[in-house]
């Protein structure tokens, strides 16, 4: 059935649909990974500052702020390399796992939430909007290499 539909629309559309699906899936996974990492850093920030356990969106925002601060320090020390930044993400994921293991009330809170349909509808809406955002961003082929990637451009094409 799917092959018949793609045959009607042509292979160009089926290729675009497949590419779009892959991009949305990878983007969603990336957002989920970073949200978990920010949550872990946010929980650490709450613990170090003596803040009470709050909602997960605020904790995630605190984690984002903490990672931005840490990234600034790493950049100041000239240590902001891909490996170091990946280590920050992995450390955040490990902190998130520790926080999940520490919380014994995580599941009952989800069961007591307003309504599972409400949560599902918000989740679906969020994924749809993020997918739309990911798909409709400016194509990398349209970037201005001399402006957007000035460091890369100058190293590839030295002035001479």
N, C-alpha and C positions, 0 to 999 in steps of 0.2 A: 504494500500500500504506500509506504514512504517513498519507494523508488518510483512508483507511478506518479506521485505528486511532484517529486523533484524533476521527473522527466517532462512534466507539463510546464513547469516553471523554468526549466533550463538548468544546466549545471552551474552557471554563474551564481544563481541565487542559492543553490544548495551549498556551494562552497562558502558563500558569505554567511549563510545560516550556521554552518559548521564552525567557521571561524568565530562568529559572534558568540556561539554557545561556549566554545572553549575559553574565549576572553572573559566572559561573564563568570564562568566557573572558577577560573584562576583568580580573577579579581575578588570574588566572594571568599575564596579560601585565604587569600592574602589579607583581606579585611578582618576575617575571623582570627587569624594568627596574631595580627598586630593588636587587635582588641584584647585578646587574652594576655599578650605581653604587657600592654599598658595597664591592664587590670592588676597584674602581679606587681608592677612597680608602684601603682597607686596604693595597693594594700601595704606595701613596705613604707611608703610615705606616710600613710595614716598611722601606722604603728610607731614610726620614728618621731612623729610630731605629736603623738598622744591624742589624735582625733578619734572619735568613736567610729564604729563601723557604720558606713552610710550606704546609700544606694550604689549599685554597680555603675551607672553612667557617670556619677560624680567621681567615683573611685577611678574609673578609666580616664577621665579628664585630668585628675591629679597625676595619674601615671604618665599621660602624654606630656604634661608640664615637667615632670621629673626627668623624663627621657630627653626632652628638649634642653633642659638645664645640663644634664649629663653630656649630651652631644656638644653643647657649647664648651664645656670644660675639656672634653676630648679634643675638640678643634683647637682650643687655645694651646693645649699641650702638643699639638701636631700628632695626635694619636687617632684621629678620626679616619680610619681606613675601613674598607669593607669587612675585613675579618673582625675588627674590633666592634663595629656596629652590629654585625651578626651575633657577636657574643652578648651584646646588650639585649638583643631580642631573645636569645636563648635563655639568658638569665631571667628576663621578665616572664618567659613561659614557665621556667622552673619555679619562680616565685608564685605564679598563678596556680600551679599544681599544688604547691605547699599550702596555699590559702584554701584551696578546695578541700584538701585533706584535713585541714584544721577546722573547717566549718562542718559541724555535724548537722546543722539545721538548713543546709542548702536545698535539699529535696522537699521537705515539708513546706518551705516558703513558696516553691513553685506550685505545689498542689493547692496551696491556699490562695494563689493569685486569683484575681477577679474572675476570669473565665478563660478556659483554654482556647476558645474560639477567638476571643479578644486578642490574646497573645499571638495566636497563629495569624490573624489578619494583620496585625502590626508587623510581624516578622515577614510576611509575604510582601507587604507594601514596601518595607525597607529594602528587601532584596530586589524587588522590581525597580525601585528608584535608583539604587546603587548600580544595578545592571545597566539601566538607561544611561546613567552618568558615565560609566566605564566605556560603553559602546560609542557614545557620541562625543568623546573627547577628541581633540585635534590629532589627526594622524601624524605619527612621527616623521613621515616623509615630507610633511609640510613645514617642519621646523626650519628656522634660519640658522644654519650651522655657524655662520660668522657671528651671530648675536647670541643665540641660545646656548651654544656649546663653545664659547670663546676659548676656554682653556684647551679643550680637545682640538678645536680648529687650529689654534696657534701651534700646538705640538705636531699636528699632521702637516700643516702648511706653513713652515717658518717664513717670516718675512725675509726677503733677500733681494 
